[in-house]
């Protein structure tokens, strides 16, 4: 009788475990897993800011460009990379090292079939399908909210993390908001806007180095502001700059970089009655930013 009871318990528990561990097999499934559209009803202003941000289009690059296309090209084809394959059907999640930062949820929650579907979408220039993959509220306020996982464990299911605790959160799925120790700290941003070369891959490559520059130049020079102080003033989730907005980007760069130019014009008397116009231009660029510009 005891054996029958254990078998019955296993029959009910095992399917639940499989559902818990199940990964997305399609782009639509992955997008649905991390869909944050429900956040809009209570956080309309923040959601509107996020929609204009690069986090809302992490695979689209600037001006709608499909930035991961070189990875999708056939190996050996002009413009292809060391991560490319000779057949799109061979593509795996590991063929997209950019997912580490541009779509971190794919690394932990997607099957290789998602990589195949994305490859085909990139080759077909299907911007609508690629645009479904976003770094949503759930990615930032759950997936990336804890970095000391050996001590604290991973992010809890059904819990969001923020700079402060909210005991009662009016959401059907995320009913609790817990305080994250890193949410206001630059190390939080440094998880993706990183230290420099990605040496952990079989084919190492240079990428984001904002956090490294911030630590080794700005902080070591006495700087005290965090990434959030400059890029998220008053909680702005646009997290400027929006490189698609040329005016806003220019204004931000102008506030971060000052240019001083001095010119001296004269005529060089090389020999009698021979005057050659000359000009000496001295330029000095001073950065007030907390990191190098440009990045990468």
N, C-alpha and C positions, 0 to 999 in steps of 0.2 A: 504493500500500500504506500509506503514511504517513497519507493522508487517511482511509482506512478505520479505521486504528488510533485516530486522533483522534476519529472519530465514535463508535467503540465506547466510548472513555473517557468521552466526553460523555454517552452513554446511561446509563452507570452513575453518573456524578458528579452530573448535573443532578437526578435524582429525590431524591438524598440532600440536595441543597441546598434543594429544595422542602420536604422534610420538616422540615429545620432551621428554615426560615423560616415554616412553617405556623403559623397562629394558631388559637386555639380558636373553634369555631363555635357551641358550646352551653355552657350553664352547667356541665353534667357534664364536658365536655372541659376547661374551664378549672380546675374543681375538681380534676380528676385530675392536671393538669400540676403543681399545687402541693400535692398531697396529701402530708402529712407524718406520716401514721399510722405509718410505719415507724420513726419516731424514738422512739415510745413504748416499744419493747422495751428500749432501753438508758437512756432518759432518762424513766423513768416518773413521777418526782416533778415534774420540770419540765413534762412534758406535761400532767399533772393540773392544775397551776397555770394553764397556758395555756388549758386547756379552760374554766376559770371566768372567764377574762379577757375584756375587750371586744375584744381582737384576734381572739378565736375567733368573734365575732359582730359584725363591724364595720358591717354593714348593718341590724342589728336594733334599734339604739338601746337604750333602757332599758325593762325590763319587757316585752321581746318586741315592742316597737313597730317597725313597718317604716318607718324614718326617711326613706327615699328616696321614699315614696309621692307627695309633692307634685310631684316631677319627672315621675312617671308619669301624672298627671292630664292630661286634654285641655286644650290651651291655651284660656284664657278661662274655664275651669271654676273655681268657687270653690276657692281653695287651691292653684291651679296656679302655676307659676313661669315666668320668662322662658325657661327651658330646656325647657319642655314643648312637645309637638307636638299637632296636631289629630288625629293618627292614630298609635296605638302602633307601627304598622309603620314609621313614619318615624324612630323613635328610633335614635340612634347613640351610640357610646361618648362622643362629645363632648357629648352631652346630659346626661351625668352628671359634672359637674365634681368632685363629691365623691369620685369614683374616685381623684383625685390622691393622697388620703391613705387613704381608707376601703377602697380596693381597687386599689392601684397596679399590680398585675400585669395588670389588665384594660386599662390604657392601652397597654401594650406587647405583650400576648399575646392579645388578644381581638378577634374580628371584631365588626362592628356587630350581627350577628345575636344576639349575647349580650345586647346592650342591649335589643333587641326582646323577647327571652325574659324578661329581668328585668322589663321594664315590664309585661308580661302577668301575671307572677307577683305583682307588687306590687298590681296592680288586682284580682287574684283572691284577694289576701290569703293567698297560698301561702307561709307561713312556712317550711315544710320545704324548699322549693326555694331560697328566698332565703338560708337558713341554710347552704347548701352553700358559699357564697362567704365565704372566711375569709382573714385575714392569718396565714398559717402560718409555721412555722419557716423554710421555704425563702424566703419573702418577705423576712424580716428577716435571715437569715443568708446570703443570696445576693443577691437583687435590690437590697436597700437598703444593702449593706455597703460600697459604694465610692461616694464622691461626687465625687472628682477624676478623672473618667473620661477627660478629655483627656490627662492625664499617665499615669494608671495603666491605662487601658482599662476596659472593662466587667467585671462579675463573670464569672469563668470558669465554663463549663459543667462540671458534675460536681464543683464545689468549693464547700464551705461556708466561711464566714468567722466568726471568733470573736475573743475577746480574746487568745487564745494559739494557737499553731500545733500541729496534731496531724498527724504525718506519715503515720500509718496509721489510717484511720477505717473501722471495720467496717460499711460500708454498700455495697450493690450499685451505687448510683448516685453517691453522694457519697463518694468514697474518700479525699479529702484535705480537711483543714481548715487554712486559711491565716489568718494573723493580720491583722485589720483595724485600721488605725490609728485608726479613729473609734468602734469598738464601745463603749468606755468613756467616750466624750466626749458631752457634751450636744448637740453638733451632730448627732449620729446621730439623736437623738429629734426634733431641730428640723426634720428633713426633712418630718415630718408635723404635729407639734405646733408650728406655725410662728410666723411673725413678725407675722401679722395679716391685712390685706385681701389677697385673691387678685386682683391687678390684671391678671394675664396673660390672663384670659378676656375674651371679647367683652362679657360681662355680669359686671362685677366684683362681688364679694360679700365680706362680712366673715366670717371664720372664725377658727380656732385662733390664739391669740396668746401661748401659754404661753412659747415660746422667746424671743419678743421681750421679754416682761415679765421673763423670767429674765435676759437680757443687759442690758437697759436700766435695771433697777431693782435686782435682787438682786446681780448680778456687779459692777455699777458702784458698789454700796454696800458692796463688800468681801466679798460672799459667795464661798465657795470650793467648795461642794459641787456635784456634778453631779446631773442628773436621776436617774441610776442609783443614786447614793448614797442618795437618799430613797425612790425608788419600786421599787428592785430590791435591797433589802438581802439579803445572802447569796444573791444570784442568783435571787430570787423572781420567776418569770415570770407571776405574776398581774398584776404592775405595777399595784398598787392606786392609786386605789380601784376596787372593783367596785361600781358604782352600783346594781346589783340587790340588793346586800347592805346594807340600810339601817343595821344595827348597826355594821358595819365602816366604812362611809362616815362615820357620825356620829363614831365614835371618832377617825378620821383627821382630820376637820375640827376636832374639839375640840383635838387636839394641835397643829394648825396655827394656829388662831385663838383668842385669849384675849379674853374679854369682861368688862370691869369696869363695874359699874353703881353709881351713888350716887343716893340719893333724899333729898329734903328735903320734909317735909310741914308745912304751916302753915295757919292761917286768916287770910284777908285781911279786914281791917276796912275795908270800903269806906265805910261810914257808921255812925253810932251804932246799936248793936244789930243790925248786919247783918254776919254772919260768913260768908264764902265759902270753903269748903275748896279748897286749892290744893296741888299737888305739883310739884316740880322734879325731873326725871330727867336725870342726866348719864351718858352712856354713852361708853365708849372701847373700840374694837376694835383689837387689835394682831395683825398677821399675822406669823407665824414661817415662813411658806412661802417658797419660792424664786421665787414668781411670784404674779400676781394671782389672786384667787378671787372670782367664778367666771371661767372661761375664755370667750373668744369674745365 
